[in-house]
Amino acid sequence: MYAVFESGGRQYKAIQGQAITVEQLPHEAGEKVELDRVLLIADGDDVQVGQPVVKGAKVKATILGEEQGPKIRIFKMRPRKRYRRRKGHRQTYTRLVIDEIVKG
């Protein structure tokens, strides 16, 4: 059984017991969260597709903590003008472990 849910404008596939990385959530490590924007639930041949979400369906998860993604380098340059800027960025993600998938 698996579900497809939306968080932070992106879609993720959730399988019970699996750990996944999603966009940063405003919660602390160890907290339990319910993600209610479930777009699809599949249990063998039984598939429920929402329009746009499945009514009453939830993905329950526990937050393991936050982690950072790879460093991205930004470099701007204007030739012949002596203009150069170098910058870096690391996106913060939240690590979740899927506890339960509740059907609608």
C-alpha positions as CSV (number, residue, x, y, z in Angstrom):
1,M,0.0,0.0,0.0
2,Y,1.3,3.4,-0.9
3,A,0.0,7.0,-1.1
4,V,1.0,10.1,-3.1
5,F,0.8,13.3,-1.1
6,E,1.7,16.9,-1.6
7,S,3.9,19.0,0.7
8,G,5.5,22.3,0.0
9,G,4.2,22.3,-3.6
10,R,5.9,19.0,-4.5
11,Q,4.5,15.5,-4.7
12,Y,6.0,12.5,-2.8
13,K,5.3,8.8,-2.7
14,A,4.8,7.4,0.8
15,I,5.2,3.8,1.8
16,Q,4.5,2.8,5.5
17,G,7.8,2.5,7.4
18,Q,9.8,4.4,4.8
19,A,11.9,7.5,5.6
20,I,11.7,10.3,3.1
21,T,13.0,13.9,2.7
22,V,10.5,16.7,2.1
23,E,10.6,20.5,2.0
24,Q,11.2,22.1,5.3
25,L,8.2,21.9,7.8
26,P,7.8,24.3,10.7
27,H,7.9,21.5,13.4
28,E,10.4,20.1,15.8
29,A,12.2,16.7,15.7
30,G,10.1,14.0,17.4
31,E,6.7,15.6,16.6
32,K,4.0,13.7,14.9
33,V,2.4,15.4,11.8
34,E,-0.6,14.6,9.7
35,L,-0.3,15.4,6.0
36,D,-3.9,15.7,4.6
37,R,-3.2,16.6,1.0
38,V,-3.3,13.0,-0.3
39,L,-3.7,12.8,-4.0
40,L,-3.8,9.0,-4.5
41,I,-4.0,5.9,-2.4
42,A,-3.2,2.5,-4.0
43,D,-3.7,-0.8,-2.1
44,G,-3.2,-3.6,-4.6
45,D,-5.9,-3.3,-7.3
46,D,-7.9,-0.9,-5.2
47,V,-6.8,2.6,-6.3
48,Q,-8.4,5.9,-5.1
49,V,-7.6,9.0,-7.0
50,G,-8.6,12.4,-5.6
51,Q,-10.1,15.3,-7.5
52,P,-7.8,17.0,-6.4
53,V,-7.5,15.2,-3.0
54,V,-8.9,12.0,-1.5
55,K,-11.6,12.9,1.1
56,G,-10.6,11.9,4.7
57,A,-7.3,10.4,3.7
58,K,-4.2,11.2,5.7
59,V,-0.5,10.3,5.9
60,K,0.7,10.2,9.5
61,A,4.4,10.7,10.0
62,T,7.1,11.4,12.7
63,I,9.7,14.0,12.1
64,L,13.3,12.7,12.5
65,G,15.0,16.1,12.1
66,E,16.3,18.6,9.6
67,E,19.1,18.1,7.1
68,Q,20.7,20.2,4.4
69,G,20.9,19.4,0.7
70,P,24.0,19.8,-1.5
71,K,25.7,23.2,-1.9
72,I,24.7,25.2,-5.0
73,R,27.1,27.8,-6.2
74,I,25.9,31.0,-7.9
75,F,28.4,33.1,-9.9
76,K,27.6,36.4,-11.7
77,M,30.1,38.1,-13.9
78,R,30.0,41.1,-16.3
79,P,32.9,40.9,-18.8
80,R,35.1,43.9,-19.0
81,K,33.4,45.7,-16.1
82,R,35.3,44.1,-13.2
83,Y,32.0,42.8,-11.7
84,R,32.1,39.4,-10.1
85,R,29.8,38.0,-7.4
86,R,30.1,34.5,-5.9
87,K,27.4,33.1,-3.6
88,G,26.4,29.7,-2.2
89,H,23.2,28.2,-1.0
90,R,22.1,25.0,0.9
91,Q,18.4,24.2,1.1
92,T,17.1,22.8,4.4
93,Y,14.9,19.7,4.2
94,T,12.9,17.8,6.8
95,R,13.3,14.1,7.3
96,L,10.1,12.1,7.9
97,V,9.4,8.5,8.7
98,I,5.9,7.3,7.5
99,D,3.9,5.7,10.4
100,E,0.5,5.1,8.9
101,I,-1.6,5.7,5.8
102,V,-5.3,6.3,6.6
103,K,-7.8,5.7,3.8
104,G,-10.6,8.1,3.2
